[in-house]
Structure formats: C-alpha cells, structure tokens
C-alpha cells in the first residue's frame, strides 16, 4: 500500500509540471548575454540572440515573440526580416531581435518571451527578455553636420560633401539616410574613404563616422542655384541638412546654314547671299556675339546684323552673310571660313565658293563671236563677186 501511494504521488507531480517546462529541449539552446536592458522612453532596443543546435540533425525552427500590446518586434539578420531559421547540427546561429515601443509608452518594466518551435509545433526553447523604459535623461541625440554646405561647379560634375555623423546616445543604433533633390540629379551616400553605397549604417553609442554624400548634376542643366536636403534618421532623432549647388553655366555655340549646305556659287558681278543659323546649345547665355571671316585677298564678306547682343540658352537666331569675290578672281573653287564668337564659346564653318564666269563676260564673248561671224560673211561676199 505504501508503494502504491508513492507511485500515485510521483505521477501527480509529473502531470502537474507546466507544459512549457516539460517541452523544453536541452539540445536546443536560445540565449542572449544581456536579457535585461534599460532604455530611454521612445527609443528602440536591440537584443543579440544566439540559437545553438546540439543535436545531430538539422533544426528548422520558427520564431515568435509574446509581449505587451502595441510594441513592434522584428527578427533581423543581414538586413532582412526573418521568421524561421535553419541551424546545422552542432552549430550556432546568431540574429537580432528589434523591439520598438509605441509612441505613448510610459516608463516601466516590459517583459517579452521569445519562443522557438520546430516544424512539428513542438516548443523547443523559451527566452525571457526584459526592457526597462525610463524617462529621458537628456543625454542622446544625433549629430550630422558638414563644414561646406554650398559649392559651385559645371553641369555633369559630381560634388562631394563630407559629413560628420555622431551617435550621442548610449546604445548602438541604425542610422538611415534620405535625400530630397531636383529631378534627374543623382545622390549617393558612402562611408568615409570607401566606394560602396549605403542607405543605412549601424553606429555604436557615443561613436562617430565620416559620411560622404556625392551629388551628380545632369549633363544638360541650366545655370542657377539648386537646393537639396539630406537627412540622418535614428529612432526618434531626425537631422536635416540643407545643401546648395550653384551651377555655373557654360555657353556653347552651334553655327550652320539654313539649308545645311556648305557650298555656294558666285561671280564677280553677282555676289552670293546665304542665311546662317546660330543656336546656343550650352547652359548659360551667350553675350556679344560677333562675326568674322577668313577669305582670299580682295574678297568681301559682310554680315547683317553684324553683332548679336545676347543669345539665350536654347535660342536660335538667323544672320545673313554676303560673299563677294575679287574682281580679279578666276573661275574655280575657293574656301571661305566664317566664324561666330561670344563669351567663352565660338564656332566656325568652311564654305566652298565656286566662282563662275561673269554674265557680262558671257555677253561680251557672244558679241565678239557675232562680230567675227559678220566679218567673215562680209569678206566672203566681197571676194565672191570677183
């Protein structure tokens, strides 16, 4: 009878044990070195977790968190949100649990339970975590500054701004970077002295980091001032820095004929007139546009108008050019170079000019031939009578 009573008592104790305790697997260990942390009100908390598989088989484990309402909990690894992990036999896997409080959180102690469950829905391991929320002590914040927020340059240039970033809080935080810019401008964030591009950066409490902000202007952008805003964001800290890039425009001149042809015909008594088309293809106005020519001796080249006070960006204007050869010019091909130049830009075109026999010379030749014919006719008629 005594043995029977002891057996019943032992069975009752086993049955009365909590299910969570009896289900714990000693071969799967979930742990963290710091299960209780203290944080200022409104700031997020990150726990570094490690899951060890002491079995001889792979473990496919689902992760869940139970905790107070309205708190956001996320498992992170290598920048990704994870919900399940695969752990090799006799291996460990580390990951992070990020805990974000609601906006109206009050100071106090908040408990979370991380649950690891296998695919058979058998609970393998629980881990209790505690976040102690305290009123802000006044220490914290984020510093993001640059010594030269305004620069000047040409279209197509890349402008580098060097920033000092400092995490003035006690805990490590992830700093995210954003920017607002005009259309077609490119902005890249890089850690100091590195070429890789980033959009966020983990920064330990009290640490600082140099951040390069590279801004590339479009190749075709008008001269003027362009405004930018770059931001560094960590938890509730948000720093905005305005930047200004002044584009110093470069004028560029295009010169052509209205027909697109670079040849013409003239004679000594009949000059050639052609229409020139000028266009400012640059990014700044072109001032005081004048015209000149390089021509054979004795030739004349005139322009109407002979000067343009200004040629705006993208503007097109026409100029009439008259080419008159020398009175002694022989029939044949000649080259005349026409140039237009303004501030910081110039353009030239070579025109092939074909000199033809003058019309008066043709008439004179016809007259001479007629006289010869008449003379021959007279001589023939006179001597034929004899």
C-alpha positions in Angstrom: 0.0 0.0 0.0 2.8 2.4 0.8 4.5 1.8 -2.5 1.2 2.4 -4.3 0.8 5.7 -2.6 4.3 6.9 -3.5 3.7 5.9 -7.2 0.5 7.9 -7.3 2.1 10.9 -5.7 5.0 10.9 -8.2 2.6 10.6 -11.1 0.6 13.6 -9.8 3.8 15.7 -9.6 4.8 14.9 -13.2 1.4 15.7 -14.5 1.3 19.0 -12.6 4.5 20.3 -14.2 4.0 23.2 -16.6 3.8 22.2 -20.2 6.4 24.8 -21.2 8.9 23.2 -18.8 8.3 19.6 -19.8 8.6 20.6 -23.5 11.9 22.4 -23.3 14.7 20.7 -25.3 18.1 20.6 -23.6 19.6 20.1 -27.1 18.4 23.4 -28.5 19.6 26.5 -26.6 18.3 30.0 -27.2 20.2 32.7 -25.3 21.5 36.3 -25.1 24.2 37.8 -23.0 22.0 40.7 -21.9 18.4 39.6 -21.3 17.5 42.8 -19.4 18.3 46.3 -20.8 17.4 49.9 -19.8 16.4 52.4 -22.5 15.1 55.9 -22.6 11.4 56.4 -23.4 10.6 56.4 -27.1 13.8 54.7 -28.2 14.1 51.2 -29.7 16.0 48.2 -28.3 18.0 45.5 -30.0 18.8 42.1 -28.4 21.6 40.0 -29.9 20.3 36.4 -29.8 22.0 33.1 -30.5 20.4 29.7 -31.2 22.5 26.6 -30.7 21.7 23.2 -32.1 23.3 20.5 -30.0 21.6 17.6 -31.9 23.0 15.6 -34.8 20.2 16.7 -37.2 19.2 20.0 -38.9 16.7 22.0 -36.9 14.0 24.0 -38.8 12.8 26.5 -36.1 10.1 29.0 -36.2 10.5 32.2 -34.1 7.8 34.1 -32.3 7.5 36.8 -29.6 4.9 37.2 -27.0 4.8 40.6 -25.2 2.9 43.7 -24.4 0.4 45.1 -26.9 1.4 47.8 -29.5 5.1 47.0 -29.3 6.7 46.1 -32.7 9.1 43.1 -32.6 11.2 42.0 -35.6 13.8 39.4 -36.0 16.6 40.6 -38.3 19.6 39.0 -40.0 21.9 40.6 -42.6 19.4 43.4 -43.2 16.5 41.0 -43.7 13.4 40.3 -41.6 13.4 36.6 -40.7 10.7 34.3 -39.2 12.3 30.9 -39.4 15.9 29.8 -39.1 17.8 26.6 -40.2 20.5 25.5 -37.8 23.2 22.9 -38.7 23.9 20.1 -36.4 26.3 21.1 -33.6 26.3 24.7 -34.9 25.0 28.1 -33.7 23.2 30.9 -35.5 23.2 34.5 -34.3 20.5 37.1 -35.2 18.9 40.2 -33.8 15.6 41.0 -32.2 14.5 44.6 -32.6 11.9 45.9 -30.2 10.2 49.2 -30.9 7.9 50.8 -28.3 4.6 52.6 -29.1 4.6 56.4 -29.1 2.6 56.7 -25.9 4.8 54.2 -23.9 5.2 55.0 -20.3 8.2 54.3 -18.0 8.2 50.8 -16.5 9.3 47.3 -17.0 8.1 45.3 -20.0 8.6 41.5 -20.5 8.9 39.6 -23.7 9.1 35.9 -24.4 10.9 34.6 -27.4 9.5 31.1 -28.4 11.4 28.7 -30.6 9.2 25.9 -32.2 10.1 23.1 -34.6 8.0 22.2 -37.6 6.1 19.6 -35.6 4.9 22.5 -33.4 6.9 21.2 -30.5 8.1 24.0 -28.3 11.9 23.7 -28.0 13.0 26.7 -26.0 11.7 29.9 -24.5 13.8 33.0 -23.7 12.6 35.8 -21.4 13.7 39.3 -22.2 13.0 42.5 -20.2 13.0 46.1 -21.4 13.1 48.7 -18.6 11.8 52.0 -20.0 12.9 55.1 -18.2 12.2 58.8 -18.6 14.7 60.5 -20.9 17.8 61.6 -19.1 18.6 64.4 -21.6 21.6 62.6 -23.0 21.3 61.4 -26.5 20.6 62.7 -30.0 22.1 62.5 -33.4 24.7 64.9 -34.9 25.0 65.3 -38.7 27.0 68.3 -39.9 29.1 69.5 -42.8 31.5 72.4 -43.0 30.8 73.3 -46.6 27.0 73.2 -47.4 27.4 75.3 -50.6 29.5 74.6 -53.7 29.9 75.7 -57.3 30.6 73.8 -60.5 29.8 72.8 -64.0 27.0 70.7 -65.5 27.8 66.9 -65.3 30.2 67.4 -62.3 30.0 65.2 -59.2 30.0 67.3 -56.0 31.3 65.7 -52.8 30.0 66.8 -49.3 31.8 65.4 -46.3 29.6 65.0 -43.2 30.5 64.2 -39.6 27.9 61.7 -38.1 27.8 61.2 -34.3 25.5 58.9 -32.3 25.2 60.8 -29.0 23.1 58.1 -27.4 24.4 55.4 -25.1 23.2 52.4 -27.2 24.0 51.3 -30.7 21.6 52.5 -33.3 21.0 52.1 -37.0 21.1 55.4 -38.8 19.1 55.7 -42.1 19.9 58.2 -44.8 17.5 60.0 -47.1 17.6 63.0 -49.5 15.4 65.3 -51.4 16.7 66.6 -54.7 15.7 68.2 -58.0 14.7 65.9 -60.9 17.5 63.9 -62.7 20.1 64.6 -60.0 21.8 61.6 -58.5 22.7 61.3 -54.8 24.8 58.6 -53.2 25.8 58.0 -49.6 29.1 56.4 -48.8 31.1 55.7 -45.6 34.3 57.8 -45.4 37.1 56.5 -47.6 35.0 53.7 -49.1 33.4 53.3 -52.5 30.4 51.2 -51.5 27.0 52.8 -51.5 24.8 52.7 -48.4 21.3 53.7 -47.2 21.8 52.9 -43.5 24.7 52.4 -41.1 24.9 50.8 -37.6 26.7 53.1 -35.2 27.6 52.3 -31.6 26.7 54.5 -28.7 29.0 57.5 -28.5 30.7 56.7 -31.8 31.2 58.9 -34.8 31.6 58.2 -38.5 32.5 60.2 -41.7 29.8 60.1 -44.4 30.3 61.2 -48.0 27.4 62.5 -49.9 28.1 62.5 -53.6 25.7 64.6 -55.8 26.0 64.3 -59.6 24.5 67.0 -61.8 22.8 66.2 -65.1 25.0 66.9 -68.1 22.4 69.3 -69.5 21.2 71.5 -66.7 20.8 75.3 -66.8 22.9 77.6 -64.7 21.4 78.6 -61.3 21.1 77.6 -57.7 19.8 74.1 -56.8 18.6 73.1 -53.3 18.9 69.7 -51.6 18.0 68.3 -48.2 19.9 65.3 -46.8 18.6 63.5 -43.6 20.0 61.2 -41.0 17.4 59.3 -39.0 17.8 57.1 -36.0 14.8 56.2 -33.8 13.0 59.4 -33.0 16.1 61.6 -33.8 15.9 63.2 -37.3 18.5 65.7 -38.6 18.0 67.6 -41.8 20.8 69.5 -43.5 20.2 71.9 -46.5 22.7 72.0 -49.3 23.1 74.3 -52.2 24.9 73.6 -55.5 25.4 76.6 -57.9 25.8 75.6 -61.5 28.0 78.0 -63.4 26.7 77.5 -66.9 28.8 77.0 -70.0 27.6 78.6 -73.3 28.1 76.5 -76.4 27.5 77.8 -79.9 26.2 75.9 -83.0 26.7 77.5 -86.4 25.2 76.2 -89.7 23.5 77.4 -92.8 19.7 77.5 -93.2 19.9 74.8 -95.9 22.6 72.8 -94.2 24.8 73.1 -97.4 28.3 74.4 -97.0 28.8 75.4 -100.6 27.7 78.3 -102.9 28.3 79.8 -106.3 29.3 83.4 -107.1 30.5 85.6 -109.9 32.4 88.9 -109.9 29.2 90.8 -110.8 26.8 88.6 -108.8 27.7 88.0 -105.0 26.3 85.1 -103.0 23.9 85.6 -100.2 23.3 82.8 -97.6 21.5 82.6 -94.3 23.4 81.5 -91.2 21.7 79.8 -88.3 23.1 80.3 -84.8 22.0 78.4 -81.7 23.1 78.4 -78.1 23.4 74.8 -77.1 25.0 75.4 -73.8 23.7 76.1 -70.3 24.4 79.8 -70.0 23.5 82.9 -72.1 26.0 83.9 -74.8 26.9 87.6 -74.9 28.3 89.9 -77.5 28.3 87.5 -80.5 30.4 88.9 -83.3 31.2 87.6 -86.8 34.4 87.4 -88.8 35.8 85.6 -91.9 39.0 84.3 -93.4 38.9 84.8 -97.2 41.1 85.2 -100.2 42.7 88.6 -100.9 40.4 91.2 -102.3 37.2 89.3 -101.3 34.5 90.9 -99.2 32.2 89.1 -96.6 29.6 91.1 -94.8 27.0 90.2 -92.1 23.6 91.5 -91.4 23.3 92.1 -88.4 27.0 92.3 -87.8 26.5 91.6 -84.0 24.2 89.9 -81.5 24.0 91.4 -78.1 22.8 88.1 -76.5 21.8 84.6 -77.4 19.8 82.9 -74.6 20.1 79.2 -73.7 18.4 77.2 -76.4 17.7 80.3 -78.5 18.1 80.3 -82.3 18.8 83.4 -84.5 19.5 84.0 -88.2 22.2 86.2 -89.7 22.5 87.0 -93.4 26.0 86.7 -94.9 27.0 88.1 -98.3 30.1 86.8 -100.1 31.6 88.9 -102.9 34.7 87.7 -104.8 37.6 89.9 -106.0 37.2 91.5 -109.5 40.3 89.6 -110.4 39.1 86.2 -109.2 39.4 83.5 -111.8 36.8 80.8 -112.3 37.3 77.9 -109.8 36.7 76.8 -106.2 37.8 78.8 -103.2 37.4 78.3 -99.4 35.9 81.0 -97.1 35.8 80.4 -93.3 33.0 82.1 -91.4 33.3 82.4 -87.6 31.0 83.4 -84.8 32.3 84.1 -81.3 31.0 85.3 -78.0 31.9 84.9 -74.3 33.5 81.5 -73.7 32.2 80.0 -77.0 32.9 80.2 -80.7 32.2 78.1 -83.8 33.5 78.2 -87.5 32.4 76.7 -90.8 34.3 76.4 -94.0 32.2 77.4 -97.1 33.3 76.2 -100.6 32.7 79.0 -103.0 32.7 78.3 -106.7 33.5 81.4 -108.9 31.8 81.3 -112.3 32.4 83.4 -115.4 30.6 86.7 -115.0 27.4 87.3 -117.1 28.9 90.4 -118.7 31.9 88.4 -119.9 29.5 85.9 -121.4 27.7 88.7 -123.3 31.0 90.1 -124.4 32.1 86.8 -125.7 28.8 86.3 -127.6 29.2 89.8 -129.1 32.8 89.1 -130.2 31.7 85.9 -131.8 28.9 87.7 -133.6 31.4 90.3 -134.9 33.7 87.6 -136.2 30.9 85.9 -138.0 29.7 89.2 -139.6 33.3 90.0 -140.7 33.7 86.6 -142.3 30.4 87.0 -144.1 31.4 90.4 -145.4 34.8 89.2 -146.7 33.2 86.1 -148.3 30.5 88.3 -150.0 33.1 90.8 -151.4 35.5 88.3 -152.8 32.8 86.1 -154.2 31.8 88.8 -156.7 35.2 88.7 -158.3 
